[in-house]
Amino acid sequence: MKQISTLLFVLIGAVMYGQTLTTTFNVDMSCADVSFSNVYVTGPWCGWCNAQPYNLMSDVDGDGIYTVAVDVAVGPVEYKYMVDDWASQENLVDDMQNGGTCAPVTDYANYANRLTDAGATTNDVYGSCTACPTPSCDLLTLPFGDASTIMPWTPAADAVLPEASQTWDPSGAMIIGGSNTTTNGRAYVYQFLTNTMNYNNASSVDVAFDIKVVSPLVGAALHLQNEFPGLGTVNNFDLQNAGINSSTWTHLSYTFNGVTSGTLFRMQFNMAAGAFVGAGGSVMIDNVTVTCNGGGGVAGCTDAAAANYNAAATIDDGSCLYTTTFNVDMSCAGVTFTNPYITGPWCGWCGAQPYNVLTDADGDGIYTVSVDLAAGTIEYKYMVDDWASQENLIDDMQNGGTCAPVTDYANYANRTTPAGSTTNDAYGKCGSCDAPYYSVTFQLDMSQYAGTFTTPEVNGTFDGWCGNCFPMTDANGDNIWEATTQLQAGTYEFKFSYDSWAGQETLTEGSACTITTNGFTNRLLTITGDTILSKVCWESCTACEYPFVGNFSFFAGGKCNFPWLVSGVVIDPGTGLGVADVIWSNGGTMDTLDFNSFDPLSGFISPAYGSNYFVTITIADLSGAIQFTYTYPMELIDGVFYDITFAGSPMSPFYFDCGAVEELTSSLNVFPNPSNGNIQIVSSFANPYTVSVIDVNGRVVYVEKLFSSNAMLKVGHLAEGVYQLRLSNDSKIESSTIIIKH
């Protein structure tokens, strides 16, 4: 108890009277992933001091381990290492998250600091809780992954004879062997020879390989022979006595000491067959390696392209750094700034430091900085004025950009580049500042969409599939919806939807206007200039095909030798289309009835009785632009009614009556139209008469006989759509278009 009290008194006294103990800090910088000039130790014991003479560490013997001794107060000492006056600092948060113990002063998210006792000596590795990896000393690896890998191995001595064999096995190995055909001894030699071996100044070398017997060695010995600089040929390994067998692979390794400088390496497998016919055998070889076995070699960066290339290094220790140049165009940044900076995980998402500030020496708006970085892919982004603002590339990536592949498309989007490369970026965008924008107009025909909607919209990679942020409008009420935006040249995906994704197109994979990416099929758009896209039908790559539903009657008198009367309503209120003209021709005689005025018209044509004719009907829109042209053959025959359906896009039936000439003006009145299916019919038809309802596919979907010239037709059970209403009796036929809407 007395000793404990005395010790406690000494410690309390040391603290009270400011006693200090010399503490030695050692840090291995040989595998630090940061470019630096000077290394410092810091901590709360010096107020997290910056670069000072007393905390500057040095590497006198050039072994990569930096040292400094500091007098600190008795007790626990919290500390960490930084370089070049806080230009960068070690980050141990990830080590602690992954089970490390070297930085116990941590919240596992924002900071992680080391801890030692005053008077102790530390042995740390910058930025890591584990030791630097041992430098690689792999001199040569000879696998047998494909048939070409056995080519560097050449037959020598008796191995050139037909009885010898050297083949590649599909399992990934080389098979060598031979079978003596005479009473003389044979030496089947297979060798690898190079004069470009780099021994990395190693004086001791290991040669290793795997071996397996394919056919038994009968009357034969298998020798391993090697040649090295300073050793000459070494031939004292009898492999047949090394436990090799046909059941399992045997791994053999041999050490050669006394290797001197030079570049020669020779390796031979010599199968010496006995002095009787049939002596020999075969073996399988794989995984030949030559490695350093201690001694010799200078660790460092051996890549001459690296910024820290060490010409004296013979063993690459992974410390190579590559000058990476970052260029960013700030002329279209859209943010007020004093200085832009480059940052990323390679510097712990550093703030404003001297080494990562970009400058614009020539005042062209393009800011530049070069940083030496470790090999690999560099993740980065630009920010200004010590994180006062940062570029946001999320919207670019949502709209089909590719410049920031490290992204979740919602919260972050960061750029990447290979170490040693040069970037040419525009702040806050994937394009360039001077790339022009083009006007792009989308057109969608919703006239044949059977569902209910309020406002169609365009969703795509250019607007982040945002829902209703790009609505379409229908200024003239023709159900052709339009929307115009500005896009840069490039390729985009999009589709039509309505009412903020209440409904969307289901497009057919493989169709002409689509692309399928990750299971999603969208429309494909390539912009090279101002573009007005063609009108397309909902869920189609092409324009809607309109069935024409105008009313027409064709009548003739007598024996069809009277002029034919053509009359009808030529505008379809559902489509805005009308008949531009009707042409009858038998190859020599042609009559044309012009309907370009788009009013209910009538006129006469004079076909010859009994002739074979063609009727051509041209459908145009209100501007006169031709939409469809239909041509059908017909023959005029007494007393026959003709029903014509147009090329899969149904048209109102045409009736050819060779009976008495009828009056020009229709006596049929149908209302309301459109209706819910309860339709009032007023006509001058003699009673009784038949009413037929015909759908757009030409099918009769309802028939009823009526006995009044003013009657109610109830067809509300029919689906919404356009129908033909046909009235007929023994002497007359008339038709009208009706539209049912529920």
C-alpha positions, 0 to 999 in steps of 0.5 A: 500500500505504501508503494502504491501511495508513493507512486500516486504521489509521484504521478500527481506531482509530475502533473502538478509541476508540469513534468514531461517525458520524451515521446518518440513518434515513428511513422512509415510513409513508404506506402502512404497514398499521398504526395508530400514534402514534410511529415508532422505529428500533431494533437491536442497536446500542442493545440493541434499545431500546424507545421513547426520545427519541433513536430517536423519528422525526418527520414535520415537513412531514407528507409521511408520511416520518419521520426521525431522526439517530442517532450509531452506532459505525463499521461495519455497522448492523443495524436495523428500525422499530417503533411505539409502544414495540414495540406493532408492528414491521415484518415483512420475512420475506415480502419476503425469501422473495419475493426482496427484498433490503432485510433481509439479516440473516434466516433467511427464517422467523422474522426479517428485519432491515435493514442499513446503514453508519454515517454513511449515510442510509436511505430505507425503506418501513415493512414493505416492500422496495419503494416505496409505490405511487403514489397513484391519479389515475383520475378517470373510466372509461367502459367499454362492457361491456353495452348499458346503458353507452351510455345516458350518451352522448346524441345532439345536433345532427343526431345526433337524425335517423333517418339517425344511429345510436348502438348497442352492439356485443357485443364491448364498444364503442359505435358512432356514425355517420351518413349525410347524406341532403341536400345540406346539411352535417350535424353528428352529435354524441354527447356525455357530460356530467357536473356531478359530476366530482372533479378532485382539484385536478389542473391537468392532465388526460389524456383517452384512448380507443380508436377503430376505423373501422367504415365509411369516413369519406367526405366527413366529419371527426371532431372531438373536443371537450372542456369543462373548468373554466377552459378552456371548450370545446376543439375542435382535434382532427381524429381522421380524421387521427390514423391511425385505420383499420378493421383495428386499434384506435388508442389516442389520448390528449390532455392539457389544461392549465390546469384549475381548480376545478369539477365540469363535464366534457363530451366530444363526438365530432362527425362533420361530414358534407360537403355531398353525399348519402351523406357520413358514416361510422361509428366504434367507441369503447371504454375512455374514461378521464380521469386526472390528469396530475401537479400538484394533489391531496393524498394521504390517506384519502378515505373518511369512514367510515375512522378516519383519514379526511383531509378535505383529501385528494383522492387516496386513497392506500390508507392508510384504516384502519377501526375493528374491534371484537372481542368474545369471550365468555370465560364458557365458555372452559374455560381459566384466564387473566388477560388475553385478546388478539386476534392475527393476521397483521395484527400479525405474530401479535403477543403481549401488547401494549397495543393488542390486550388485551381488557377486560371493564369491566362484568364480564359475561364478554365481553371487548372491544377495538377496533383500526384495521385496513386494508380487507379481510378480517381473519384472527384468533384469540384467545389468553390471557396472551401465548400461554400458551394459544390457542383451538382451533377445529379440532374445531368445523370438523371437526364442521361449524362455519363460524366459522374458514374459514381452516383445513386441518381438521387443524393450524389453524383461524382466524377472519375478519371484514371490517375495520370490523366488530364480532365476537361470538365465544365463546372456543374454539367456533363457537357461543355459550356459552349455546346449549343441548345436546339429546339425540340418539339414533341407531337402526340396523337391521343385521338385513338386512346380509349382511356381517360386523361387530362394532360399528356406529358413527356418524361425522359432522361433529359428531365429526370423522368420528373412526372408532370414537369414537361406537360403537353398542350392542345391549342386547337383542340384536335387531340394532337398534343405538343410540347417544345423544349431545348436540348443539347446534341446527343441521344436521349430516352423518353416516353409519353405519360399523362397526369403525373404518371397516372398512366404511361405508354407500354412500348414494344421491345425491338420496335423501330423507335425504341431502345431497351435498357435494363428491362425498360423499353423507351423511345429513342431520340437523337438530336443534332439540330432543331427538331420537330418530331413526327406525330405519333400515336400513343404506344406506337412508332407511327402516326395513327391510322384513321378510319374514315367515317363520312356518309356517302350514297351512290345511286343510278337510274334505269339500267345503270346507264344514267349518270351516277349521283354521289352525295354525302357528308365529307367531314368526319368530326372525329378525325377532322379528315375529309374526302379530297376527291373521288375518281372513277376510271376504266382505263380510258374513261375517267370522271372526277368529283372534287370534294376539296371544299369539305362541305356536303357536296353532290355531283354526277359521274357517268360510268358505262354499264357493264364495264370493269371500273376502279374507284379511287378515294383520296382522304385529306385533312383540313389543310388539304394534305393527303393522308390516305388513298384507297383504290378498289375494283368494282363492276356495275351490275343491276340491282346489287348493293356494294359494301366497301371496306378500306384496306383494314382501316374501315370506311363507311360502306358505299352503296350502289343502287341501280334502281330509281334515281333518288333525291340528292338531299338526305332525309335522315336526321340523328341526334344527339350526336355524340350520345350515350347510346339513346339516339333519336331518329327522324327520317322520311322512310316508309314504315316499317324500316330496318336500322343496322349499327355497324362498327369500324371493323364492318361488323353489324353489332345491332339490328332493329326494325322500327315502325315510326319516322320519329323513333328512339334507338337505345344502344347504350350497351355498345362500347364507346366508339364510332359507328355507322347507322344504316336505315333501309327498306325495300326502296331506299338506304341511308346512313349516318355516323354516330359516336357513342360516349359513356 
